[in-house]
Amino acid sequence: MTLRKILHIDMDAFFASVEQRDNVALRGKPVVVGGRPEQRGAVAAASYEARRYGIHSAMPSRTAALRCKDLMFVRPRFEVYRQVSGQIRAIFREYTDLVEPVSLDEAYLDVTTNKLEIRSAIEIAHRIKRRIYSQTQLTASAGVSINKFLAKMASDLDKPDGLSLIPPDQAQAFVSDLPIAKFHGIGKVTAGKMHELGIQSGQDLLRWSEANLVAQFGKVGHYYYRIARADDQRAVNPNRIRRSIGAERSFLTDLTEPEQMVRELDAIATLLQQRLAENQRSGTTLTLKIKYASYQQITRSRTLSEPLDDIEAIRQLAHELLRTHLDPEQSVRLLGLTVSNLSSAQNGPQQLSLQL
């Protein structure tokens, strides 16, 4: 069987790096792209200088401001980010048409067979990184491996401006040695549950049967079973359909007060609106997701006649759904918001392709 050659290209602190590139006064400074604290905003991106203070995307802007007194807030310019992203994707397609964008700043590429007939996937990654910097003055990190999961993990190994390879003969050892909290697709709350079950690393996960993982984690247990064996058969899909756009947060400490939940929901709504703007999308259906400390999960939706593309409209409807459907007797471990029945700025509701 021919092994695939998969790249994961991830722009380094993309939004913040674009702002620092275009504004000399921001270079070398802790910068956050997103809403200001007084606007109950959330961090869409943080520069590496800001990350040294523990600031990260999806964090409430109010929290970020408390961590760094010199933090500089910049409003997002999604038109500029989309234009730069278009440049980068054009570079990808010089090498392969099998490009699966994940967002404006990252994508998977299958270069097993490529347009320039370059045998080395490492060489292709080097060339792409050089071309990106030459055209945009921005750096990217690249991961190279035999499947999407491993390529994604590799791209995180040496950021920023890194390039890492996980070769096939080292794939199982890499996964076995990996702390479970580092696995792509395993969040903080799930990692915490795994720790309680004695799963600290990929080696521990490897000992679990598929049936037991499904019993503990539901259908996603099938995925955990496969990635513990460095097995990911997902193809790079250039025509992936995006049916919804969402944002959610898991809480290390369960929320017990409605006021806490409203504050967190406001930050999630801000992040959701930023993602809608980033993708030039709106939608008519808003879904609230609540996961209680008991692991009981509910989703409740409301469909409007007009598209949801304004932050206040999203917040107002989110608050209404929370007031109506929250069980006040239970504490909350996760909140999420999703917009579906997507449409573009020019068209009515439809199923839309991510391919640009």
ABEGO torsion letter per residue (X at the ends): XBBBBBBBBBBBGAAAAAAAAABAAABGBBBBBEBBAAAGBBBABBBAAAAAAGBBBGBBAAAAAAABAABBBBBBBAAAAAAAAAAAAAAAAAABABBBBABAABBBBBAABBAAGBABAAAAAAAAAAAAAAAAGBBBBBBBBABAAAAAAAAAABOBGBBBBBBAAAAAAAAAABBAAABBGBBAAAAAAAAAAGBABAAAAAABBAAAAAAAAEAAAAAAAAAAAGBBABBBBAABBBABBBBBBBBABBBABAAAAAAAAAAAAAAAAAAAAAAGBBBABBBBBBBBAAGBBBBBBBBBABBBABAAAAAAAAAAAAAAABBAABBBABBBBBBBGBBBAABBBBBBBABX
